C-alpha cells in the first residue's frame, strides 16, 4: 500500500512538471521570434545493462522536441544550448519481455568547434521518470528516476540535419524513496531522424 502511494505521488509530480515545462515553452515562443526553430524527431533505441546484471536488453521507440534553451528558461544562455523533451516506450527483455516507458528532459549542447560539413556533434544530459515492468533484486520500485548522459552527432544530408546517432549512459534508481534502491545501469544506442 505504501509503495502504491509513493508511485502515484511520483507519477503525478512528474506529469505536472512535464506539462508545465511544455506549456511554458510554447507560451514563451509566442512572445519572442528570435529563437532557433524547434526540431521534432524520432529514434530507435537499443540498450544493454552492465550493472548489477548484464542480461537485460532494451528495445524502444523515442519521440522528442528540441527547443532553443532561452525559449524555455528565460535567461541568457550560449547559442549552442538547447532544451529537449523526450518520451520513450518499448520493452526490456531478460527471461521475459516487459514494458518500459519514460519521460525525460535534457540540456543539449552543440560542440561547434568539432563541427564539419557532414557532422554536428553534441553532448546531452538530463533526468526523468521511468516505469519498468521488471525489477532486479533489491530495486524496490517500478517507477524510478532516470538520469542519462550522452554524446552524439547530427548527420547532415545536403546541408540539413536529417539523421542523428548517439550513445548514452542510462541509470535507473529511486533516489532513496524506498529502502531497497539497487540501481540499474545501461548503455543505450540511438539512431533517429528529424521531421
N, C-alpha and C positions, 0 to 999 in steps of 0.2 A: 504494500500500500504506500509506504513512504517513498519507494522508488518511483512509482507511478506519478506521485505528486511532483517530485523533482523533475521527471521527464516532461510533464506538462508545463511546468514553470519555464524550463529551458526552451521548449518549443515556442511558447507564447512570446517570451522576450526576444527570441531570435527573429520570429516573423515580424513583430512590431518594428525592430531595428531595421530589418531589410526593407520593409515597406517605406519607413520614414526616410531612409537614405535614398531610395529610388525616387520618391516623390520630391524630395529636396533637390535632387539633381535635375529633374525635369523642370521644376519651377525656376531654378537658378538659370537654366539655359534660355528661358524666355526673356530674361531681363538684360542679357548681355550677349552680343552676337560675335565677339572676337575670339571665341574658343575654337579649338580644333574640332573637326567633325567627329561625332560618335561613331564607333565601329561596332558592328554586330558580327558574331561568328559562332561556329560550332566545331567540336573536335571529338575524335575518338580517343579514349584514354585506356591505356593498358598499364597495369602495375603489378608489383610483387612485393610481399612483405619480406623483411630481413631480420626483424626483431619483434617479439620474442620467438617467433617461428618463421620459417621461410617457405611454408607450404600453402599460403593463401594468395590467389591470383585475383586481380580486379579487372573488370571489363565494363567501361561506362561510356555514355554519351554526355557531352557537356555543351551547354549554351551560355553565351556571355554577352555583356555590353561593356565597352570601354569608353569612359568619359574623359574629357580634359579634367585634370585634378582640380583646377581652380573653379570649375563648374559645380563641383560637389562641395568642396571645402573652400570657403571664400576668404582665402588669404594667398599672398604671393607664393608661388611655387615655381620650380625650374620648368622651363618649357618642355623638357623631355618627360615629365612626370604625368602619369595617367592613373585613373581610378577604375577598377574593374569589378563588376558584379557577375558572379558565375554560379550557375546551378548545374548539378550533375545527377544522373540516375543510371543505375546499372546493377551489376551482380558481382559478388565475391564468391570464389569457388575454392573449397578445400576438399572435404569429403562430400559436401553437398553444395548446391548453388543457392545463394541467398541474396536478398535485396540490399542494396547500398544506395543512399541518396544524400546529397549535401547541398548547402547554400553557403557561399564564401564571398568575402570581399578582399581585394588585393590593391596594393600600391605597385604600379608597374613603371619602371624607369628604362627608357631607351638609352643605349650606350652609343651615342653619336660618334664618339672617337673610334669605334670599331666598325662603323657602317661602311658598306661597299655598294656598288651599283645593284647587286643582287641580294644582299642580306642586310637586315636591320636588327641587330642583337638587342636583347633586353634582359633585365633581371626583374623578378617579382617576388613579393612576399605578402602573406595575408593570413586571415583566420576566418573560421566559420563554424557551422554546426553540421554534424554528420550523423545519420542514422545507419547503423549496421545491424542486419538481421542475424549476425553471428556475434559470438563473444569468445575471446580467448580466456583461458583460465586466469582469474584474478582481474578481469577487465571491469566488472562492476555494473556498467550501464550500457545500453544500446545506443543512447543519444549522447554524443560526446562533442568536445571541441575538436577543431580540425585545422591546426596551424600548418602552413605549407611555405616552402621556399623553393624558387626555381630559376632556371636560366633558359633562354630560348632565342629564337630568331624568326622574324618575318621573312618570307621568301618572295622577292619581287618578280613579277612577271610583266614585262613591258611597262616598267616604272610604277606599277601598282602593287601594294602589298595584298596578295590574294591568299597565300598559304602561310602556315607557321608550324614550327616544331618546337617543343620544349621538354625539358626534364625537370622533375620536381621531387624534393624530399617531402614526404607526406606523413603526418603524425596524427594519431587518434588517441585521446585520453579525456577523462572527465574533470581534470583540473582539481581534484580533491573533493568534488561534490559527493563522492561515495568513498567509503573506507577502502574498497578494492579499486585500485587505479593503475593497473598494468597498462602501459601504453603499447600501441601497435604502430610500428614504423615501416614505411614502404618507400619504394622508388617508383615514380609514375612517369610514363612517356605519353606525350600528347601530340597528335597530328591533326591539324584542322584547317579551316578556310574561313575567310570573311565573306559576307554577303551584304 
